[in-house]
C-alpha cells in the first residue's frame, strides 16, 4: 500500500513539472539510469522522495535530523528504548509500584546515576528479576510526560482493567463503596476521583469504555499511585453495570445538582454505588433511570458548584462517615 501511494505522488509531481510528456521523458531517463523497474516501484521524483521520507520515519526520523557519525548500535539502542506502553516515572512512584507488586515490563535508569535512592531501587528491581536498561537522561526526558522522571522510569504496558465481577468480588459481603463515572472526560478529575475512592476504602471504580478518561501516564501521577491499588472496571454499558451492582446488593445513588435533598439527609451507608456525571452534561438519562436516589452537596456560598472531582471526594467521605460503625465492626472481626 505504501508503494501505491508513492506512485500516485510521483505522477502528480510529473504533471506539476510540465505535463505528461515531460513526465514520460523523465521516467525514460530514470529507467536508463536505474535499470528495469518493478510494477510497484514509485514513479517520479516525488515518489522517490516520499519513499525516502517513509524509510527515514521508520528509522526514527528524517535523514537530515540524524547526527553525523551515529553508529548503527546507537540507533538500535534508541529503537529499543522506544515507548512500548505506559510509564511510571520518578523514584517515589516506581517504589510504590514495586511495593504494590504492580505488573511491569522493564525499568529505564539514567546512565551514571549513582544516588542512594536509585541504588536502592535498582537493587529491588534486580531482586525481582526486572530487566533494567541504562539510557541517557535526554532519552528519559523524551519519554517523560511531565519532566519529573528523576532518572528512573518503569514501563508498565497497558493498564490491566478489571471486570465488573472483580469489582463486586472486591466489595465482599458487607458495607462497600463503588464509584461509577458517567463519562468523566478530564484526566485530572479522573485521577483525583480514583485517589479519593482509594483513600476511603472503596471497592473499585467503574468507567465507560468510550468517550471517557482512561488510565494514562498522567493518571498515575494525579491519582498519587491509587490506580495501582484499586480495581478499575472499564465497561461498554454503564446501565448494565449498575444492574449487576444492584444484583449484588448495592443501592445506586446519583450525584446531581438538581436533586431535591442533600447528602446529609440521604442514606448513603452500607453498600452504595455512587454515580458521578460528566463535567458538562452530568448524569445521562439512561444512567439516571437506574439510580435509586439523587442527592447533592449542601451549598451556602455564591459559587455555582464544585467540580466533579471535588464533589466526588466530599460524597466519598460522606459515605465513609455514615458507614463508620459498620466499617469499624468489620475491621474488628
N, C-alpha and C positions, 0 to 999 in steps of 0.2 A: 504493500500500500504506500509505503514511503517513496519508493521509486516512481510510482504512478503520479504522485503529487509533484515530484520534482520535474517529471516530464512535462506536465502542464505548465509549470513555471517557466521551463525553457522555451516552449512555444510562444508564451506571452512575451518573453524578452525579445524573441526574434521579430515579432510584429512591432514592438515599440522601437526596435533598432532600424526600421526602414522597410517593412513589408515582408511578404512571404518569400519573394525571390531572394532578397538579401539573407533571410534566414536559411534558405536551402543552400546558398553558396557557402555560408559559414559552416553549415553542417557538413558539406562535402569536404571542405578544407580540414575540418577536425577529423573526419573519417580517414583521410590520407595520413594525418599525423598520428592518430591514436589507434588505428587499426580497426578491424570489424567491431561492430557494436551489437550487443545482445538486444533482444526485443524489449527489455525493461530498462535499458540504460537511459539516464537523464538526457534530455535534449537541450541544447543551447547553453550559453554561459550561465544563465540564471539557474538552470538545473544543476550544473556542477557546483555552483556557489552554494545553492541550497543544500545539496548533499554534503558538501564540506562542512557547512554550519551544523547539519544534523549530527555528523560524526563528532564535531567539536563539542556539541552539547552532551553527547553520550560519554565523552571522555572527561567531562567535568568542567567545561567552559569553552569559550571561543579560543581559537589559536592565538589571537593577539593578547589574550589575558594570561597565557601561560608564562611563567617566569623562565628566562633563558637558563638553559643548563639543568632544568628539572629532570631528575633521573626517573626511569620507569618505576623503580622500587618506591620512590617517594610518592608518585602518583597513585600507585597501588595502595599504599598506606592510607592516602587520603580517601580513596574509594571505600576502603574497609571501614573508615570512620564515618561514612555517610549515615544519616539517620535511618534507623530501621524500625522505629517505634517511638513511644513516648519516653521522655527522660525526666527523672527526678534529679534536681541539682542542688548543690550546697551540702556541707558536711552534716548539718543537723537533720535535713530531710532524708539524706541517704542513711544516716544512723537510725532514724525512725523506721525506715523501710526494712532495714535488717532486723531491728528489734521486733517488728510485726511479722517477720517471716514472709514479707511480700515477694511474690514471684518476680524474678528479673532475669535478664539475659546476659548482661556483661556490665563492667564498670569502666569508665574512662577517667584516667588520672592525669593531671598536668605533669609533663616531663620536668624532672628536677625538683618537684615539690617534696620537702622533707620535714614539714612541721609535725608536731606530735599528734595533733588531731587526725591528720591524713594518715600518718603511720598506723594509728590505731584502727582506722577504717580498713586500710589495706590488709592488716593482719586478720581482721574479722572476715573480709572478703575471701582471703586465701583459705581461711579456716573452713569455709563452707563450699569451697571449690568454684567460686565465681570467676570467670575469665576476666582478666584485667588487661587493658590496653593503655599504654602511655602515649599521649598525644600532646601537641603544642597547646599553649594557652589560647593562641589565636583560634585554633580549631574548636576548642571548647566554647569560645565566645561566639563562633558562628552557629553552634548548635544550641546555645543558651536562649531561653525565651525571654529572660528578664535581666541578664547580665550579672547574676549573683551565683555563679557556679562554684566559686571558691576553690577551683581546681579539681572538683570532684563531681562526676555525673554518673547516674545509674540508669541504664536502659531497661525499661520495664515492658516494652512491647505494647500491644493493645490492652486496654483495660479489661479485666475479667468481670464483666457484668454478671449479676446473679439472675436467677429466675425468680418469679414471684413466689413460687413454692418455697424457695430457700429463705426468702424474707419472712414468710409465715412460720417456717420452721425455727428461724432465729427468735421469733417472738415467744415461743414456748406456749404455756397454757395460762399464764397469769396476766397481770397488767402489762400493757405494751403500747408503744407508740410507733406508727409507721407514717412517715411524711410523704405525701403524694403531690408531685409538682405537675400542674396542668399547663404544660408548655411554657415554663420559665425559660427565657432565652439568654439572659445575661450570664456570662460565665462567672463574674464576680458574685452575683446574687446566688447562683447555684452552689459555688464553693462555700459561701458563708452559711447557707442553709444546711448543707451537709455537716459542717463543723458544729453548728448548734444542735442538730439532731444527735450527733455522736456524743456530745458533751452531756446531754440529759439522759443518755442511755437508750436511745431509740433502737428499735429492732432493724430498721432499714429505711431506705428511701426508694421511691418508685418514680421513674421519669418516662416520658414518651419517647419512642424510638425515632420520631421525626419532628422537625420544627421545634426543637428544644435543645438547650445547652446540654453538653455531654462532658464526660471526664476528659480533660486535656492536660497538657503540661501546666497551664495556669491553675487548673483546679487543685492540683497537688499543693500549690502554694496558698491559694485563697482559702482552702479548707484546712490549712495547717496540718496536712497529712491525714485528716479524718477519713478520706476516701479509702485509705488502706485498712481501716478498722471496721467499716460499716458496709454491709451488703447493699449494693445499688442495683435495682432491677430496672431493666430497660424494656418496656412492653409496647406492642403495637396498638393496644386498645386499653386506654385508661379506665373506661367504664366497665369493661370486663374484669380488669384487675381489681376494681372496687367490689365487684360481685364476689370475687374469690376471697377478698378480705372479709366481707360480710359473712360468707360461709364459714370462715374461721373465727367468727365471734367478734369482729371489730364493729364499732359504732363509727359511722363516717360523719365527720364534722368539717364543713367548708368555711373558709375564712372569706368574708365578703363585707365591704364597707356599706353595703345596702341591707345587711342583716338588721333585724329589729332589736335583738338582745346582744348584750356584751358578754365577753368570755367569763367574767366574774360570776355571772348568773347561770351560765351554761354548765351542764355536766360533762366535763372533759376528763373524768377519771377512768381508770381501767384500760380496756383495750380500745384504742382510738386510732383511726386513720385520719390524719389531719391533711386536708386538701388546700393547697395554696395555688391561686390562679396566676396567670401570666401578668407581666408588667403592664401591658397596655389594655388587655381585654378582661382580665380577671378570670373567674371560673367559667368554662364554657357551659352552654345549656345542657348538653348531654351528661356532662360530669355532675353538674349541679343537681340534676334529677336523681342522681344516685346518693346524694347527701341526705343523711337523717336529720341534720340541723345545720343552720347557718349561724355564724357568730362573728363578732368584730371586737376590736380593742376599744376600751373606753377612751374618749378624747375630749379634752377641755381647751386645748390651745387653738391658735388660728391656722396652723399649718394643715393643709388638706388631709394628708395621711402619711403613714410611714411607707417605705418601700417594702417589697415582698420579703426581702431577707430580714429586715428589722422586725416586721410583723411576725414572720415565722419563728424568730428567736423568742419573742415575747410569748407566743402561744405554746411553743415547746415547753417553756418554763412554767406556764400556767398548768399544762398537763402534769408536769413533774410535781408541782405544788399540790394539786388536787389528788394526785395518786400517791402522795408521800407515805401514808400509813401502809398502803398495800405494798409499795416497793420496799419499805423498811422491813415489813413482815417477811417478804420473800427473801430479802438479803440475810435475815436471821435464821432461815431454815437450814 
